[in-house]
């Protein structure tokens, strides 16, 4: 899968999330010397208040 398609897919999925519930979003794309690719999307939610 090419980088643009991966990013488009991530954006499509992120658009389905409730923005008010999200603390941060981090997207990383790494191309390695052996032509392998690492693509990660981390969505962080704030800790729930158990009170």
C-alpha positions in Angstrom: 0.0 0.0 0.0 1.5 3.4 -0.9 1.9 6.2 1.6 -1.0 8.3 0.3 -3.4 5.5 0.5 -2.3 4.7 4.0 -2.7 8.3 5.1 -6.1 8.6 3.4 -7.3 5.4 5.2 -6.1 6.8 8.5 -7.8 10.1 8.0 -11.1 8.3 7.0 -10.9 6.2 10.3 -10.0 9.3 12.4 -13.0 11.2 11.0 -15.2 8.6 12.7 -13.9 9.4 16.2 -15.5 11.8 18.6 -13.0 14.7 18.7 -14.2 15.7 22.2 -13.0 12.4 23.6 -9.5 12.5 22.1 -6.4 13.9 23.9 -3.8 13.6 21.1 -3.3 11.9 17.7 0.2 11.0 16.4 0.8 9.7 12.9 4.3 8.3 12.0 5.5 7.0 8.6 9.0 5.5 8.4 10.6 4.2 5.3 13.5 1.9 6.0 16.6 1.1 3.9 15.3 -2.4 3.0 12.2 -0.7 1.4 9.9 -1.8 4.3 7.5 0.8 5.7 6.2 1.4 9.1 3.0 3.4 9.4 1.4 4.0 12.8 -1.5 6.0 14.1 -1.7 6.5 17.9 -4.9 7.9 19.4 -4.6 8.9 23.1 -7.6 9.3 25.3 -7.5 11.1 28.6 -7.7 8.9 31.7 -11.2 8.2 32.9 -12.2 9.7 36.2 -13.3 6.7 38.4 -14.8 8.9 41.1 
